[in-house]
Structure formats: C-alpha cells, structure tokens
Amino acid sequence: MDPLSIEKKLLDHVKVKLRELIEQPLTEVLWQILCKHREWDLEDIRCNEDAEDVAELMAEDAELLIEYENTFETSETDPRSKSGIGKKHTMQMEVNRQLSDIEQLHANALSFYFVNRAEQYRGLIDFRNSFLGGNLLSEEQSIEFLESPACRLISTSDFRKYEIPYLGHTAIIKSKETDWDIPASALGRPHRYPTLRINRYKVFVDPPGRIFEAETSTYIETKAGKKWFDIYRLLYKQSNSTCVVGDIARMSVLYELWELVNDLMEDYGFMEEDLPLFVLSGKQPRVSPIHYSDLEGDWARGTITMRVAPWVSSKSVKRAYMMAQKVALGCEARTTSEKIISLFRFITVIGEPKNQSQWQTRYNEWNTMYPKWHYDSLKQFRRDYYYRGKKKLVSKHYWERLTDQ
C-alpha cells in the first residue's frame, strides 16, 4: 500500500476523532493552527491508536482557541450579544450571590458612599470633560456611545483631527479580515502559546464621510499555566442583562473608557459591568464585597484568589469558596489514590514525554518499577496520567504541560 495513502488515512482519522472531542465544526483555519503546533506529534503517528492520542492532545489546544471565540468575539450582527461574558465574570456574579440579605444591604449602602468619593476622581472628571463635554448622557445615549464601531476602533486623535462627534455620527463596518500568526518561538511548544490573532477593519464614518482603517490584535497564550487573552472589552448592564463590547482597538475612545473602568474597579470595588454606564450617565454602580480574581498560579499549580471585605461573614466566604473550588477542580474535592499520585510524580519528575517513542519508554519503565500497578496498554497509561492525574492534581484550568513552562 502506498505510504502516502496510509498517512492521509491516519490524518483523516485524527480529524474525525478531533471533531468528536471538540463537539463542533472543525474549521480549516483551526485545523491548520493545530497541525502547526502538533507537527512533532503528527510525525510519530503509526496507527489508529496513535492518531486518537494526537487528536486528544489537539483537543486540549483547540479548547483554548475555541474558548477565545466563544468568550470574547463580538457579534457584528448583534453588538449586544452576551457571548463575550466569560467564565471569570460569571464566577464573580455567582460568588456575590452567596452573600446574606443583610450583607447585600450593607454592600448597597457602601456603594453610595464610594460613588461620592469616585465623583471626585481626577480620571473620571477628565474623561467626562474630554468626551462628554462635562455633561452626563442619558442611558439610551450611553448605549449608542458604547455600541459605536467608531468609538471602538477609531483613535481619539482621528476623532479630533476629523472633528467626528462622539454622539450623532454614523459608523458602519465595511469589511473585516482576520489573520492568525504563530511566532517561531512557539513552534514545537504547543502549550506555550502565544498565538496572535489580528483583525483588520475598514469603517465608514460620517461625518466626515470617509473610510478609516483600524487593526486589533489579540495574544492567546498559556503563561505560567494560566490561560491569558490579551484583549480589551467592556461589560455593561442593559435591561437586567450583561452585554459586551469586545475587540476594542488600542488608543480608541472605548480604550480610554476601558482604562478608566479598570481604575475605578480596582480603587473602589465596583462591579465591572456597572461602571461604563456610571461613567457615561452617572447610573449608580454596585460594590462587590467578594472580588474573585480568577485562578492564578506562578508555577502551574493554580490557586483560588478572592479578596473579601472584612465585614463579610465566614459562612458567606465558605459558600463562595466551595463554589469556586468546584469550578477549579471540575468536580467535588476528594482525595486522589496513591497510584495516580505516584504516576503523576513518575512522569513529571524528569519531564513529560514529547513523542510516542518517549511515552513508550516511560510506559515500559513504569511497569518494571511498579509491578503492583502494572498497565496492560500504553493508551490507558497515558489516559490515567492526563485525566486522572494532571487534570485532577493540578486543577481543571491548570493542566497545561508543566515541562513547557
């Protein structure tokens, strides 16, 4: 049989298995990126079992890229789409729902106190003077401001140069082109991105009745075991729903608002989704007594970080922590067996294997050193390491390859 036909047959098997694992269409762009990252693993495929193993590794890579698409990509047909809210924000809302009624009342009272202080913040005053003429907008005008493609993509210098009004202009996205790039330093290290996504826009704005070009770039990276999306987006409340404006260009009007929102959130503890309308219209923001900082880790171990106001009861903190813990682990916390811990240590002590040959060597060494925990197949050996070992011991969001840090 022609070797090329065998290679194509195995490659097709990888594709089929990968589609099953990611449970959604496999686009050609995504497939090419995954092949580029997994070039070394693809070269080692010799049989259908090898192909399935590589498909599982590709599915881990695809999870990160798909999470970016589902979490941050703005819908051009529905700019108020809720697709960009993301896990961290959802967790932030959930942990604050664990507060008691009296604690909710306490937080509400504090919000009025902090608003009075925030109104004197120089950054807020300067923004309102520069972009709002020192006035406040209505809520309807604020939504128009937030959803304008010009405010999202055109630089503040172009607004001034061409005397574009911040409200009352017409802005239409005429075209959008997307490119992907993988820096050479990332090749061969598939769990140590960055992958660079570049969006290039052409936006018609009237006045002045001309087309502007704009570009946004997003680094999608696993850094110190942490998924990191270098993207600028704003959340805002409308009709009891949380909406998103994503893919904001640096130096744009909304980029200036994004910086101010982050300063106010850090200094006063306001909820992120309340701040854009507070800045633009003066609408009362809420205070967040429990601030969930997402999973963090400086060497891929993962930690749950919550900053809690000292007046919050220990019962409320416990409820919030147990919820965050379940999300981090992907299940209820429970002890892992001695066999799986030993397997995890055995693999990671000298570094995770890079190819099929190295996995076979480690498999043989394990069966020799630990006959009481003998494995009958290399596939089960790898599965136990990935899914019962690394995924459980390192935590759900931190089971990227440890040796690639």
C-alpha positions as CSV (number, residue, x, y, z in Angstrom):
1,M,0.0,0.0,0.0
2,D,1.2,3.5,-0.9
3,P,2.7,5.1,2.3
4,L,1.1,8.5,1.3
5,S,-2.3,6.9,1.3
6,I,-1.7,5.4,4.7
7,E,-0.6,8.9,6.0
8,K,-3.7,10.5,4.6
9,K,-5.9,7.8,6.1
10,L,-4.4,8.3,9.6
11,L,-4.6,12.1,9.2
12,D,-8.3,11.8,8.4
13,H,-8.7,9.6,11.5
14,V,-7.2,12.4,13.6
15,K,-9.7,14.8,12.1
16,V,-12.7,12.6,12.7
17,K,-11.7,11.9,16.4
18,L,-11.0,15.6,16.9
19,R,-14.4,16.6,15.7
20,E,-15.9,14.2,18.2
21,L,-13.9,15.6,21.0
22,I,-14.5,19.4,20.4
23,E,-18.2,18.7,19.6
24,Q,-18.4,21.4,17.0
25,P,-17.3,22.0,13.4
26,L,-13.6,21.9,12.7
27,T,-12.7,24.9,10.6
28,E,-9.8,24.8,8.1
29,V,-8.1,27.7,9.9
30,L,-8.3,26.0,13.3
31,W,-7.1,22.7,11.8
32,Q,-4.0,24.4,10.2
33,I,-3.1,26.0,13.5
34,L,-3.4,22.8,15.4
35,C,-1.3,20.9,12.8
36,K,1.4,23.6,13.0
37,H,1.5,23.3,16.8
38,R,1.4,19.5,16.8
39,E,3.8,18.9,13.9
40,W,6.1,16.7,16.0
41,D,3.3,14.5,17.3
42,L,1.8,14.1,13.9
43,E,5.1,12.8,12.6
44,D,5.0,10.0,15.1
45,I,1.6,8.6,14.1
46,R,1.9,4.9,13.0
47,C,-1.6,3.5,13.7
48,N,-5.2,4.5,14.6
49,E,-4.4,4.4,18.3
50,D,-1.6,6.9,17.8
51,A,-4.0,9.1,15.8
52,E,-6.5,9.1,18.6
53,D,-3.9,10.1,21.1
54,V,-2.8,13.0,19.0
55,A,-6.4,14.0,18.5
56,E,-6.8,14.2,22.3
57,L,-3.8,16.5,22.5
58,M,-5.1,18.7,19.7
59,A,-8.4,18.9,21.5
60,E,-6.7,20.4,24.5
61,D,-5.1,23.1,22.2
62,A,-8.4,23.7,20.5
63,E,-10.2,24.2,23.8
64,L,-8.1,27.4,24.3
65,L,-8.8,28.8,20.9
66,I,-12.5,27.9,20.9
67,E,-12.8,29.5,24.4
68,Y,-11.4,32.7,22.9
69,E,-14.0,32.6,20.1
70,N,-16.9,31.8,22.4
71,T,-15.8,34.2,25.2
72,F,-14.6,37.4,23.5
73,E,-15.5,37.6,19.9
74,T,-18.1,40.4,19.3
75,S,-21.0,39.6,17.1
76,E,-21.2,42.2,14.3
77,T,-24.9,41.4,13.7
78,D,-25.8,41.7,17.3
79,P,-23.4,44.1,19.1
80,R,-25.3,43.5,22.4
81,S,-24.5,39.7,22.2
82,K,-23.9,38.1,25.6
83,S,-21.3,35.7,24.1
84,G,-18.4,37.7,25.5
85,I,-19.1,37.5,29.2
86,G,-16.7,34.7,30.0
87,K,-16.1,32.4,33.0
88,K,-14.4,34.8,35.3
89,H,-17.2,37.3,35.1
90,T,-19.8,34.6,35.6
91,M,-18.0,33.4,38.7
92,Q,-17.7,37.0,40.0
93,M,-21.5,37.3,39.9
94,E,-22.1,33.9,41.4
95,V,-19.8,34.4,44.4
96,N,-21.5,37.6,45.3
97,R,-24.9,35.8,45.3
98,Q,-23.6,33.9,48.3
99,L,-24.0,36.9,50.5
100,S,-26.8,37.1,53.0
101,D,-29.6,39.6,52.7
102,I,-28.1,41.9,55.4
103,E,-24.7,41.7,53.6
104,Q,-26.4,42.7,50.3
105,L,-27.9,45.7,52.1
106,H,-24.5,46.6,53.6
107,A,-23.0,46.5,50.1
108,N,-25.7,48.7,48.7
109,A,-25.1,51.3,51.4
110,L,-21.4,51.3,50.7
111,S,-21.9,51.9,47.0
112,F,-23.5,55.3,47.7
113,Y,-20.5,56.2,49.9
114,F,-17.9,55.2,47.3
115,V,-19.8,56.9,44.5
116,N,-19.5,60.2,46.3
117,R,-15.7,59.7,46.5
118,A,-15.4,58.4,42.9
119,E,-17.1,61.5,41.6
120,Q,-14.0,63.5,42.8
121,Y,-11.6,61.2,41.0
122,R,-9.5,63.2,38.6
123,G,-9.5,60.5,35.8
124,L,-13.3,60.4,35.8
125,I,-13.6,64.2,35.7
126,D,-11.1,64.4,32.8
127,F,-12.9,61.7,30.8
128,R,-16.3,63.4,31.1
129,N,-14.8,66.7,30.2
130,S,-12.9,65.3,27.2
131,F,-15.6,63.0,25.7
132,L,-18.9,64.2,27.2
133,G,-18.4,67.9,27.3
134,G,-18.5,67.8,31.1
135,N,-22.1,66.5,30.9
136,L,-23.8,63.2,31.6
137,L,-25.6,61.2,28.9
138,S,-29.0,59.5,29.0
139,E,-28.9,55.7,29.3
140,E,-30.0,55.5,25.6
141,Q,-27.2,57.8,24.5
142,S,-24.7,55.8,26.6
143,I,-25.7,52.6,24.8
144,E,-25.2,54.4,21.5
145,F,-21.8,55.5,22.6
146,L,-20.7,52.0,23.7
147,E,-22.0,50.3,20.6
148,S,-20.5,52.6,18.0
149,P,-17.9,50.9,15.8
150,A,-16.1,54.2,15.5
151,C,-15.7,54.6,19.3
152,R,-14.5,51.0,19.4
153,L,-12.0,51.2,16.6
154,I,-11.1,54.7,15.6
155,S,-8.3,56.5,17.5
156,T,-9.1,59.5,19.7
157,S,-6.6,61.5,17.6
158,D,-8.6,60.8,14.4
159,F,-11.8,61.9,16.2
160,R,-10.2,65.2,17.0
161,K,-8.4,65.6,13.6
162,Y,-11.6,65.0,11.5
163,E,-13.9,66.6,14.1
164,I,-16.0,63.5,14.5
165,P,-18.8,64.0,17.1
166,Y,-18.7,61.3,19.8
167,L,-22.5,61.0,19.5
168,G,-24.7,61.5,16.4
169,H,-22.2,60.1,13.9
170,T,-22.9,57.1,11.5
171,A,-20.4,54.3,11.7
172,I,-20.6,51.1,9.5
173,I,-18.0,48.3,9.4
174,K,-17.4,47.7,5.7
175,S,-15.0,44.8,6.0
176,K,-13.2,42.7,8.5
177,E,-10.3,40.4,7.7
178,T,-8.8,38.0,10.3
179,D,-5.3,36.6,10.2
180,W,-3.6,34.1,12.6
181,D,0.1,34.0,13.3
182,I,2.3,31.7,15.4
183,P,5.6,33.2,16.3
184,A,8.6,30.9,15.6
185,S,9.4,30.8,19.3
186,A,6.1,29.0,19.9
187,L,6.5,26.2,17.4
188,G,7.2,22.8,18.9
189,R,5.9,24.1,22.3
190,P,2.2,23.8,21.7
191,H,1.2,24.5,25.3
192,R,3.3,27.6,25.4
193,Y,1.5,30.0,23.1
194,P,1.3,32.9,22.0
195,T,-0.9,32.6,19.0
196,L,-1.6,36.0,17.5
197,R,-5.0,36.9,16.1
198,I,-5.2,40.1,14.0
199,N,-8.4,41.7,12.9
200,R,-8.2,44.4,10.2
201,Y,-11.3,46.6,9.8
202,K,-12.5,49.2,7.3
203,V,-15.0,51.5,8.9
204,F,-17.1,54.1,7.2
205,V,-17.7,57.1,9.4
206,D,-20.0,60.1,8.7
207,P,-19.1,62.9,9.4
208,P,-16.6,63.2,7.8
209,G,-17.9,60.7,5.2
210,R,-14.7,58.7,4.8
211,I,-13.4,55.2,5.4
212,F,-10.9,54.6,8.2
213,E,-8.7,51.6,8.6
214,A,-8.2,50.0,12.1
215,E,-6.5,47.0,13.5
216,T,-6.8,45.0,16.7
217,S,-4.5,42.2,17.8
218,T,-5.1,39.5,20.4
219,Y,-2.5,37.3,22.1
220,I,-3.9,33.9,23.1
221,E,-1.4,32.4,25.5
222,T,-0.8,29.9,28.2
223,K,1.6,31.6,30.6
224,A,2.7,30.0,33.8
225,G,-0.1,27.5,33.4
226,K,-2.7,30.3,33.0
227,K,-4.9,30.9,30.0
228,W,-4.4,34.5,29.1
229,F,-6.3,36.6,26.5
230,D,-4.7,40.0,25.8
231,I,-7.9,41.7,24.7
232,Y,-9.8,44.8,25.6
233,R,-13.5,44.6,26.2
234,L,-16.2,46.3,28.2
235,L,-19.2,44.8,30.0
236,Y,-22.3,46.9,30.7
237,K,-25.8,46.3,32.0
238,Q,-28.9,46.8,29.9
239,S,-32.4,45.6,30.9
240,N,-31.1,43.2,33.6
241,S,-28.8,41.6,31.1
242,T,-25.0,41.8,30.9
243,C,-23.8,42.8,27.4
244,V,-20.3,43.1,26.0
245,V,-18.3,45.2,23.6
246,G,-15.3,43.3,22.5
247,D,-12.2,43.6,20.3
248,I,-11.5,47.2,21.3
249,A,-8.6,48.9,19.5
250,R,-5.8,50.5,21.5
251,M,-5.9,54.3,21.7
252,S,-9.6,54.3,20.7
253,V,-12.3,56.2,22.6
254,L,-13.5,53.0,24.3
255,Y,-10.0,52.0,25.1
256,E,-9.8,55.2,27.2
257,L,-13.0,54.2,28.9
258,W,-11.7,50.6,29.4
259,E,-8.6,52.1,31.3
260,L,-10.9,54.3,33.5
261,V,-13.2,51.4,34.3
262,N,-10.3,49.2,35.4
263,D,-9.0,52.0,37.7
264,L,-12.4,52.6,39.3
265,M,-13.0,48.9,39.8
266,E,-9.6,48.5,41.5
267,D,-9.8,51.6,43.6
268,Y,-13.4,51.4,44.8
269,G,-14.5,47.8,44.3
270,F,-17.4,48.5,42.0
271,M,-18.8,45.7,39.8
272,E,-17.3,45.7,36.3
273,E,-20.5,45.7,34.3
274,D,-21.9,48.7,36.2
275,L,-19.0,51.1,35.5
276,P,-19.5,52.1,31.9
277,L,-23.0,53.4,32.5
278,F,-21.8,55.1,35.7
279,V,-19.0,56.9,33.8
280,L,-21.3,57.9,30.9
281,S,-24.7,58.5,32.6
282,G,-24.0,58.6,36.4
283,K,-26.1,55.4,37.0
284,Q,-25.4,54.0,40.4
285,P,-22.9,51.1,40.4
286,R,-22.9,48.2,42.9
287,V,-20.0,47.3,45.2
288,S,-18.5,43.8,45.1
289,P,-17.7,42.7,48.7
290,I,-16.1,39.4,47.3
291,H,-13.8,40.0,44.5
292,Y,-13.0,36.9,42.5
293,S,-9.6,37.2,40.8
294,D,-9.8,34.1,38.7
295,L,-7.4,31.1,39.0
296,E,-3.8,32.1,39.3
297,G,-0.5,30.3,39.6
298,D,3.1,31.1,39.2
299,W,4.2,27.5,38.5
300,A,1.0,26.0,37.1
301,R,-0.3,24.8,40.5
302,G,-3.3,27.0,40.4
303,T,-4.8,29.0,43.3
304,I,-8.2,30.4,44.0
305,T,-7.9,34.1,44.9
306,M,-10.7,36.0,46.5
307,R,-10.4,39.4,48.1
308,V,-13.1,39.7,50.8
309,A,-14.4,42.7,52.7
310,P,-13.7,42.1,56.4
311,W,-17.4,42.5,57.3
312,V,-18.5,39.5,55.2
313,S,-19.4,36.5,57.4
314,S,-17.3,33.4,57.4
315,K,-20.4,31.4,56.3
316,S,-20.7,33.5,53.1
317,V,-17.0,33.2,52.4
318,K,-17.2,29.4,52.8
319,R,-20.1,29.2,50.4
320,A,-18.3,31.3,47.8
321,Y,-15.0,29.3,48.2
322,M,-16.8,26.0,47.8
323,M,-18.3,27.1,44.6
324,A,-15.0,28.4,43.2
325,Q,-13.3,25.2,44.3
326,K,-15.7,23.0,42.4
327,V,-15.2,25.1,39.3
328,A,-11.4,24.9,39.7
329,L,-11.3,21.1,40.2
330,G,-14.2,20.3,37.8
331,C,-15.7,18.2,40.5
332,E,-16.2,17.9,44.2
333,A,-12.9,17.9,46.2
334,R,-11.7,14.4,47.0
335,T,-8.5,12.5,47.7
336,T,-6.6,11.0,44.8
337,S,-5.3,7.5,45.0
338,E,-1.6,6.7,45.8
339,K,-1.3,5.0,42.4
340,I,-2.3,8.1,40.5
341,I,-0.2,10.4,42.6
342,S,2.8,8.1,42.1
343,L,2.1,8.0,38.3
344,F,1.9,11.8,38.2
345,R,5.2,12.2,40.1
346,F,6.9,9.5,37.9
347,I,6.1,11.3,34.7
348,T,6.8,14.9,35.8
349,V,10.0,14.3,37.8
350,I,12.1,14.2,34.6
351,G,9.6,15.9,32.3
352,E,6.6,15.0,30.3
353,P,7.4,12.9,27.2
354,K,7.3,14.8,23.9
355,N,6.6,12.0,21.4
356,Q,5.3,8.5,21.1
357,S,8.7,6.9,21.4
358,Q,9.4,8.6,24.7
359,W,5.9,7.6,26.1
360,Q,6.6,4.0,25.2
361,T,9.9,4.2,27.1
362,R,8.3,5.6,30.2
363,Y,5.5,3.1,30.0
364,N,8.0,0.2,30.0
365,E,10.0,1.8,32.9
366,W,6.8,2.2,34.9
367,N,5.7,-1.5,34.5
368,T,9.2,-2.6,35.6
369,M,9.4,-0.3,38.6
370,Y,5.8,-0.7,39.8
371,P,4.6,-4.2,39.0
372,K,1.8,-3.9,41.5
373,W,0.3,-1.1,39.4
374,H,1.1,-2.7,36.0
375,Y,-0.7,-1.3,32.9
376,D,-1.8,-3.5,30.1
377,S,-1.8,-0.8,27.5
378,L,0.1,2.5,26.7
379,K,-3.2,4.2,26.0
380,Q,-4.5,3.6,29.5
381,F,-1.2,4.6,31.0
382,R,-1.4,8.0,29.2
383,R,-5.1,8.4,29.9
384,D,-4.5,7.9,33.6
385,Y,-1.7,10.5,33.6
386,Y,-3.7,13.1,31.8
387,Y,-7.3,12.6,33.0
388,R,-6.9,11.1,36.5
389,G,-3.5,12.6,37.3
390,K,-2.7,16.0,35.8
391,K,-6.3,17.1,35.3
392,K,-7.2,16.4,39.0
393,L,-4.0,17.2,40.8
394,V,-3.1,20.4,39.0
395,S,-6.8,21.6,38.7
396,K,-9.2,22.0,35.8
397,H,-7.7,25.3,34.5
398,Y,-4.1,24.4,35.0
399,W,-3.3,21.1,33.3
400,E,-1.3,22.6,30.5
401,R,2.1,20.8,30.1
402,L,4.2,21.5,33.1
403,T,7.5,21.0,31.4
404,D,6.8,23.7,28.8
405,Q,6.8,26.5,31.5
